[in-house]
Amino acid sequence: MQISVKVAKAIERRRVFVVDDNESFRAAIEFMLHDEYEAHELASASETLAKAEQLRPDLLVLAEGVIRVNGLDLIQEFLARVPETKIIVIVDQISSGFGQECVAEGAHGFLAKPLQNGLLRDKVDALLSARKKSGTTPRAVLNLR
């Protein structure tokens, strides 16, 4: 009986891509999420786009640097290729306004560094449970438009 419960839990696991050129930062986020989610670390936008079309992630966690290198239209490109995917952007400073720019381009929310494990998990859980149940999630949790 317990084996079937483990299998059911594995099937339900949501897939999260963590995208940043900083390996330590990717590893830290993956570590924060790996117990509940199938987390993948990716170093570039091009690698992520290719893998996203194959594996269909439920969520992309994109670092500000990846978007700045590739342009804000990267968000729209991801959404065009895998429209069911949610996007959270990790910004360097909340006061820069870059998070709001990303939301205006289609991102589903943002967080600022330094990341707090609880806040990251709350945001990820809110986005992915909203997708799973199609219930409403408070805008304050998601920084939505």
Summary of the structure (lengths in Angstrom):
residues: 145
radius of gyration: 14.7
end to end distance: 44.4
largest distance: 51.8
contacts: 438
relative contact order: 0.14
helix: 55%
strand: 19%
